[in-house]
Every structure is written in C-alpha cells, then in structure tokens.
Amino acid sequence: MKDLFEKIYRDKGPLGKWASHAEGYFVFPKLEGEISNRMKFQGKEVITWSINDYLGLANHPEVRKVDAEAAAQYGSAYPMGARMMSGHTALHEQLQNELAAFVNKEAAYLLNFGYQGMVSTVDALVSKDDIIVYDVDAHACIIDGVRLHMGKRFTYKHNDVESLEKNLERATKMAEQTGGGILVISEGVFGMRGEQGRLKEIVALKKRFNFRLFVDDAHGFGTLGATGAGAGEEQGVQDEIDVYFATFAKSLASTGAFIAADQEIIDYLKYNLRSQMFAKSLQMQLVVGALKRLDMLRTMPELKENLWTIVNALQSGLKERGFDIGTTQSCVTPVYLKGSIPEAMALVKDLRENYGIFCSIVVYPVIPKGLILLRMIPTATHTLQDVEETLNAFSAIRDRLENGTYKRLSAAVLAAMGE
C-alpha cells in the first residue's frame, strides 16, 4: 500500500513546481495600502490592475463610513447561526428584495460566498436523472458544482452556439430516457477572456429545446447594462435567464453573493442549498454595507461611466499599439503575448520593478503552453495618466520579449530548477 502523501512528494503540480521561485512575488504577492489605483508592492508604488474593485467602492468615503458604523453597531458576529435556525434578520430580507428588484427577478437569496454558493446552487438544481450542459471555459466554481452531479454532463465549445446545439440534442435524447431535465450553464462575462456569454443566442435555443438557463454574472453585475444589472440586461434577455447569480466581490467590493429567480425557485433553493443551510449567516456589517453599495450603484451612474472611460481608453490604446486583447466585450482586459513560463516571470518582474505596473499573470495550465496572459482589471479609480504610463510600459516590455531579453534572463531560473 502506498503512502497517501507519496504523490504529493513526487509531483507538486503544474504551478506548485514553481513555488520556490514564484511564491511571495508571482503568486501570493502582498499588495499593501488602501485599495486603489496605486498601491505598494514590496515597498514601491505600483499602478494596480489586479483589483476587482470595478466601481471604486472599496475605499469610497460613504462606503467606509457605513461599514464602520455597522461594525460598531453589530460587531462581526451578529447574527449568530445559520439563516434557517437563528441567523435571519429583516435586513437580510431587505437586501434580498432590493437585489431581486435591481436584476428584475421575483425573488433573491443571499449567499455567504460566491464560490461556495455557486457550487451548492448547481448541486441543488439537479438530480441524478438530469443533464448539465455547460461552457468548457466555465469558472472553477461552476466546474466544482458540476463535479457533484451524479448524472450526465456535457461541455460545449467556448461560446460556440453550434456546439451547444449539438450537445442539447444529445442531452435531450438522454433526458427522454432518464425522465430528467436539462440545465444549461454559462457565464455572463468570462473572467479570463472578458468575452460576454452568448446569452441572446442561447436563449433563442429555448424555442427548440426544453432547458433552463443558469448564468454566473460575477463580472457583468454592476458593469454592464443600462442600469448595471449585468450581461442579461446588456443583451436584452434578462427575463429569459432562469437563475441569475452575482457576487459582491467585484462591483460591490465586499464579501457575499446572491441568486435570483422566480419566487418558487428561490423558495426551493433556500431550503435545499447545503452551503447555506449548514453555514453561519452573512454577518450584519456585510449586509448593511451591501445595502449601501447597491444604493450607490442604483443612484450614482457616474461610477459606471467613470469605469468605462478608463476601459475604453485602455483597450483602444492597446489595440492602437498592436496588442492582442482577444475579443473582450467587457471591462476585463486580457493582453496575450507569446513566451514560456520562465520568460513570463522575467517579464512580470521587469514590469513591476522597473515600470511600476502590477497586473496578474496567467500561464499554463490555465491557458495553452507558449502563451502569456497579462490580465488587467480597469476600475473607476484609475486615471488617464495611469493608462498612458501602462501603455508605454507594455510597449517596452513587448520589445524586450521579442528581442530575447527575457529568454536570456529566464535561463538562470531554469538552471536553478535543473531544467
């Protein structure tokens, strides 16, 4: 019999093997100071493009005032217990009602965390006889929820409606045999590529196939649509989304999430979501803070307008300079370059140390080998000066990547690892 830990000792995983060189700098970095467009990294000021504070609410004075008052009034414990037992309050209900109205649904239910809530919602919506059809590029929380499913599941090619159609045909035949139903899952905005899910085209397939649509709109909520209600509003199909999900961790700059749907669906879910039934209620200070943030989202359109001024300047500037930003249709701004993981590490270190630019780096296995993805998150707190400095820095590091500078610098990393 093998030691359970033998595989851990032998194989650290595709990212873990870089830990001795990457941890504390490329992964698990420590950004310090107030959440803003400029923060401190290892004692130096950097322009930060890695914070999901889309609307700039994290350190807005009105938000901080309400957060502090709520913490002073309620502490960090109240209410104690799960919602079903002792953790339910009128303010939890008020937030749910306001969220439902904002995203044009009959009812909503609060979730303690987005990831946890998504996993549990997928699990609660389906039984072993049902079939799940989901986008192959779905977020890890969706994939983990699907893993709990005891029945059949199919993936369709990313944002490929023809592939979805073929898989719906397969799922329909199977559902007729099992007596189950079909759940289609897409994202409103795919967080790595920035592409919107093709919700309008997916909804159109309801004329031919009998399925329900579940949309994870973490990056669309607050940033897309005339009122900020998300990708469904942007595409004119919000009413056709059967279960809508969004997190507070992006536009609302807080902790928590919610699902919204018809009243009867929400009534079912709140009695069957294991992650909420057996977990402590969302703390009151977070509930009060979310109410304030939602009110600002509704009443201060300039927040979203400021965000899109920066988004448009950054994305148009990158395209004018010949950078590949894919087919983003949202605030998420990916920049694709060609190179190895060691080259990516050298490039990012140069970007941070010599140009004062901090953005997330994504490499294999998240994206194919040979590609480097620099993922940028514009916010309403960024300035046009931040954009110009960043564009100049990106032009410089691209030149160094293409002339082999980073390949030479990365040789030392490879040698140290014995590769």
C-alpha positions in Angstrom: 0.0 0.0 0.0 1.3 3.5 -0.9 1.6 6.4 1.5 -1.2 8.7 0.7 1.2 11.6 0.6 3.6 9.9 -1.9 2.0 11.6 -4.9 2.4 15.0 -3.2 6.1 14.4 -2.6 6.6 13.3 -6.1 4.5 15.8 -8.1 3.8 19.4 -6.9 1.5 20.1 -9.8 2.0 22.4 -12.9 2.0 25.5 -10.8 3.3 24.2 -7.5 6.7 23.2 -9.0 7.5 26.9 -9.4 6.7 27.7 -5.8 10.3 28.1 -4.6 10.8 30.8 -7.2 7.3 32.3 -7.5 5.8 32.4 -4.1 5.6 35.8 -2.5 6.2 37.6 -5.8 4.4 36.0 -8.7 1.9 34.1 -6.7 0.7 35.0 -3.2 2.1 38.6 -3.6 1.4 41.1 -0.9 -0.2 44.4 -2.1 -0.3 47.0 0.7 -2.1 50.2 1.4 -5.6 51.4 0.7 -7.3 49.6 -2.2 -6.9 52.0 -5.1 -5.4 52.5 -8.5 -2.0 52.8 -6.9 -0.8 50.6 -4.0 2.5 49.4 -2.6 4.3 46.2 -3.6 7.5 45.3 -1.8 7.8 48.9 -0.6 7.3 50.5 -4.1 4.3 52.3 -5.5 2.7 50.5 -8.4 -0.3 51.1 -10.6 -2.5 48.2 -9.7 -4.5 46.4 -12.5 -5.4 43.3 -10.4 -8.1 44.5 -8.0 -11.7 43.6 -8.8 -13.0 46.9 -7.4 -14.7 47.9 -10.7 -16.7 50.9 -9.4 -14.1 52.1 -6.9 -16.3 51.5 -3.9 -13.8 49.7 -1.7 -12.5 52.9 -0.2 -15.2 55.3 -1.1 -15.7 57.6 1.9 -19.5 56.9 2.1 -19.0 53.2 2.0 -16.3 53.2 4.6 -18.5 55.3 6.9 -21.4 52.9 6.6 -19.1 49.9 7.1 -17.6 51.4 10.2 -20.9 52.3 11.7 -22.3 48.9 11.0 -19.3 47.2 12.6 -19.6 49.4 15.7 -23.4 48.7 16.0 -23.4 45.0 15.3 -19.8 43.7 15.7 -18.5 41.0 13.4 -20.6 38.1 14.9 -24.2 39.1 14.6 -26.4 37.3 13.7 -25.1 34.0 15.1 -26.2 30.7 13.5 -27.4 29.6 10.1 -30.3 31.5 8.5 -32.8 28.7 9.0 -32.0 28.5 12.7 -31.1 31.8 14.3 -29.3 33.9 11.7 -32.2 35.5 9.8 -33.0 39.3 10.1 -35.2 41.9 8.5 -32.1 43.5 6.9 -31.2 40.2 5.2 -34.7 40.2 3.7 -34.5 43.8 2.7 -31.2 43.3 0.8 -32.7 40.2 -1.0 -35.7 42.2 -2.0 -33.7 45.1 -3.3 -31.3 42.8 -5.2 -34.2 41.0 -6.8 -35.8 44.2 -8.0 -32.5 45.5 -9.3 -31.9 42.5 -11.5 -35.6 42.2 -12.5 -36.4 38.9 -10.8 -39.2 38.0 -8.4 -37.0 36.9 -5.6 -33.4 36.6 -4.4 -31.4 34.8 -1.8 -28.2 35.8 -0.1 -25.1 33.6 -0.3 -22.2 33.8 2.1 -19.6 33.4 -0.6 -19.8 33.3 -4.4 -17.7 30.2 -4.9 -19.4 28.2 -2.2 -22.8 29.4 -3.2 -22.3 28.5 -6.9 -21.2 25.0 -6.1 -24.2 24.5 -3.8 -26.7 26.0 -6.3 -25.6 23.7 -9.1 -25.9 20.8 -6.8 -29.4 21.8 -5.6 -30.8 22.4 -9.1 -30.2 19.0 -10.5 -30.8 15.3 -9.6 -29.2 12.2 -10.9 -31.7 12.0 -13.8 -30.9 15.5 -15.1 -28.3 16.5 -17.6 -26.0 19.5 -17.3 -24.6 21.3 -20.4 -22.0 23.9 -19.7 -19.4 26.0 -21.4 -16.0 24.4 -21.4 -14.4 27.6 -20.2 -16.7 27.9 -17.2 -15.2 29.2 -13.9 -13.8 26.7 -11.4 -16.8 27.2 -9.1 -19.1 26.0 -11.8 -16.9 23.0 -12.6 -16.7 22.1 -9.0 -20.5 22.3 -8.8 -20.9 20.1 -11.8 -18.5 17.5 -10.3 -21.0 16.9 -7.5 -23.6 16.0 -10.1 -24.4 12.3 -10.1 -25.9 12.3 -13.6 -24.6 13.0 -17.1 -22.9 16.3 -18.1 -21.7 17.6 -21.4 -19.4 20.5 -22.2 -19.8 22.7 -25.3 -17.0 24.6 -27.0 -16.5 28.0 -25.6 -19.2 30.4 -26.7 -19.9 28.1 -29.6 -23.7 28.1 -30.2 -23.5 25.3 -32.8 -21.6 23.1 -30.3 -24.2 23.9 -27.7 -26.9 23.0 -30.1 -25.3 19.6 -30.8 -24.9 18.9 -27.1 -28.5 19.9 -26.4 -29.6 17.3 -29.0 -27.6 14.7 -27.1 -28.9 15.9 -23.8 -32.5 15.8 -25.0 -32.2 12.2 -26.1 -30.7 11.2 -22.8 -33.2 13.2 -20.7 -36.0 11.4 -22.6 -34.5 8.1 -21.4 -33.9 9.2 -17.8 -37.0 11.2 -17.4 -34.9 14.2 -16.2 -34.5 17.8 -17.3 -31.6 19.9 -18.8 -29.7 22.7 -17.1 -27.5 25.0 -19.3 -24.8 27.0 -17.5 -23.0 30.0 -19.0 -21.2 33.0 -17.6 -22.4 36.5 -18.3 -18.7 37.5 -18.6 -15.9 35.1 -18.8 -13.4 36.4 -16.3 -10.2 35.5 -18.2 -11.0 36.4 -21.8 -13.5 39.2 -21.0 -16.0 37.8 -23.5 -19.7 38.0 -22.8 -21.5 34.7 -22.8 -23.7 34.5 -25.9 -26.9 34.7 -23.8 -29.1 36.0 -26.6 -28.3 33.1 -28.9 -28.5 30.6 -26.0 -32.0 31.9 -25.1 -33.1 31.6 -28.7 -32.5 27.8 -28.5 -35.3 27.6 -26.0 -37.7 27.6 -29.0 -36.3 24.2 -30.0 -35.1 22.7 -26.7 -36.6 22.4 -23.3 -33.9 23.6 -20.8 -33.4 26.0 -18.0 -30.6 28.6 -18.1 -28.3 29.4 -15.1 -25.9 32.4 -15.6 -22.9 33.3 -13.5 -22.7 37.1 -13.9 -19.9 37.9 -11.4 -18.1 40.3 -13.8 -21.2 41.6 -15.5 -23.2 42.7 -12.5 -22.6 46.4 -11.9 -20.6 46.9 -15.1 -22.9 46.0 -18.0 -26.4 47.1 -19.0 -28.1 50.4 -18.9 -28.7 50.3 -15.1 -25.7 48.0 -14.3 -27.9 44.9 -13.9 -25.5 42.8 -16.0 -25.0 40.9 -19.2 -28.6 39.8 -19.4 -29.7 43.4 -19.4 -27.0 44.3 -21.8 -28.2 41.7 -24.3 -31.9 42.3 -23.7 -32.6 38.8 -22.3 -32.6 39.2 -18.6 -36.2 37.9 -18.3 -35.1 34.6 -20.1 -32.4 33.8 -17.5 -34.0 31.3 -15.2 -31.5 31.5 -12.4 -29.2 34.6 -12.1 -26.1 34.6 -9.9 -23.8 37.5 -9.0 -21.1 38.1 -6.3 -20.4 41.1 -4.1 -16.7 40.6 -4.6 -16.4 42.6 -7.8 -18.5 45.7 -8.4 -19.7 45.9 -4.8 -16.2 45.4 -3.3 -17.3 43.3 -0.5 -18.0 39.7 0.6 -21.1 37.6 -0.3 -23.2 36.8 -3.3 -26.8 36.2 -4.3 -29.0 34.1 -6.6 -32.2 35.5 -8.2 -35.1 33.7 -9.9 -38.9 33.2 -9.8 -40.2 33.1 -6.2 -41.0 29.4 -6.3 -37.5 28.6 -7.4 -35.9 30.7 -4.7 -38.2 29.2 -2.1 -37.0 25.7 -3.2 -33.3 26.7 -3.2 -33.2 28.3 0.2 -34.5 25.1 1.7 -32.0 22.9 -0.2 -28.8 24.9 -0.5 -26.5 22.9 1.8 -23.8 25.5 1.8 -26.3 28.0 3.3 -28.4 25.6 5.4 -25.3 24.4 7.4 -23.2 27.6 7.4 -23.4 30.8 9.6 -25.4 33.6 8.2 -23.8 36.5 6.4 -22.7 39.0 9.1 -24.8 42.1 9.6 -22.0 44.5 8.8 -21.7 43.0 5.4 -25.4 43.1 4.8 -25.6 46.7 5.8 -22.6 47.5 3.7 -24.1 45.7 0.7 -27.3 47.8 1.0 -25.3 51.0 0.8 -23.2 49.8 -2.1 -26.3 48.7 -4.0 -27.9 52.1 -3.4 -24.9 53.8 -4.8 -24.9 51.5 -7.8 -28.5 52.5 -8.5 -28.3 56.2 -7.8 -24.7 57.1 -9.0 -24.4 56.3 -12.7 -21.2 58.3 -12.8 -19.5 55.4 -11.1 -20.1 53.1 -14.2 -19.4 56.0 -16.6 -16.0 56.7 -15.0 -15.2 53.0 -15.2 -16.0 52.8 -18.9 -14.0 55.9 -19.6 -10.9 54.1 -18.4 -11.9 50.8 -20.0 -12.3 52.4 -23.4 -9.0 54.4 -23.1 -7.1 51.3 -22.1 -8.5 48.9 -24.6 -8.4 51.3 -27.5 -4.8 52.3 -26.6 -3.7 48.7 -26.5 -5.3 47.9 -29.9 -3.8 51.0 -31.5 -0.3 49.8 -30.4 -0.9 46.4 -31.9 -1.5 44.3 -28.8 -3.7 41.3 -29.0 -6.6 41.7 -26.4 -8.7 38.9 -27.9 -12.4 39.5 -28.2 -13.2 41.1 -24.9 -16.7 42.7 -24.6 -16.4 43.8 -21.0 -14.1 45.6 -18.6 -11.8 42.5 -18.3 -8.8 43.3 -20.5 -6.5 40.4 -21.5 -3.2 41.0 -23.2 -1.8 38.0 -25.0 1.9 37.5 -25.6 4.0 34.6 -26.7 6.6 33.1 -24.4 7.5 30.4 -21.8 6.7 30.4 -18.1 10.3 31.5 -17.2 10.0 34.3 -19.8 6.7 35.3 -18.2 8.3 35.5 -14.8 11.2 37.7 -16.1 8.7 39.9 -18.0 6.5 40.5 -15.0 9.4 41.2 -12.7 10.6 43.8 -15.1 7.1 45.3 -15.4 6.8 45.6 -11.6 10.3 46.6 -10.7 11.3 49.0 -13.5 7.9 50.3 -14.7 5.8 50.2 -11.6 3.0 48.2 -13.2 1.2 45.4 -11.3 -1.1 43.1 -13.2 -2.0 39.4 -12.9 0.0 36.9 -14.9 -1.7 33.8 -16.2 0.2 30.9 -17.8 -0.2 27.2 -18.4 -2.3 25.2 -17.4 -4.9 28.0 -17.2 -4.0 28.9 -20.8 -2.2 26.9 -23.5 1.5 26.3 -23.4 3.6 29.0 -25.1 1.2 31.9 -24.2 1.4 34.5 -21.6 -1.7 36.3 -20.5 -1.5 39.6 -18.6 -5.0 40.1 -17.2 -6.0 43.7 -16.4 -9.0 44.9 -14.4 -9.7 48.6 -15.0 -11.6 50.5 -12.3 -13.3 53.8 -11.8 -10.4 54.9 -9.6 -7.8 54.7 -12.4 -6.8 57.8 -14.3 -6.0 58.5 -17.9 -2.4 59.1 -16.7 -2.4 55.5 -15.3 -3.5 54.3 -18.7 -0.8 56.2 -20.6 2.0 55.1 -18.3 0.8 51.5 -18.6 0.6 51.6 -22.4 4.2 52.9 -22.6 5.4 50.2 -20.2 3.7 47.5 -22.2 5.3 48.7 -25.4 8.7 48.5 -23.8 8.3 45.0 -22.3 6.9 43.7 -25.6 10.1 44.8 -27.3 12.3 43.1 -24.7 10.2 39.9 -25.0 10.6 39.9 -28.8 14.4 40.6 -28.8 15.1 37.7 -26.5 16.0 39.7 -23.3 13.6 37.7 -21.1 14.7 34.4 -22.6 18.2 35.2 -21.5 17.1 36.4 -18.1 15.0 33.3 -17.6 17.9 30.9 -18.2 19.0 31.4 -14.6 15.6 30.3 -13.4 15.7 27.2 -15.5 19.2 26.4 -14.4 18.3 26.7 -10.7 15.4 24.3 -11.2 17.6 21.8 -13.1 15.6 22.1 -16.3 
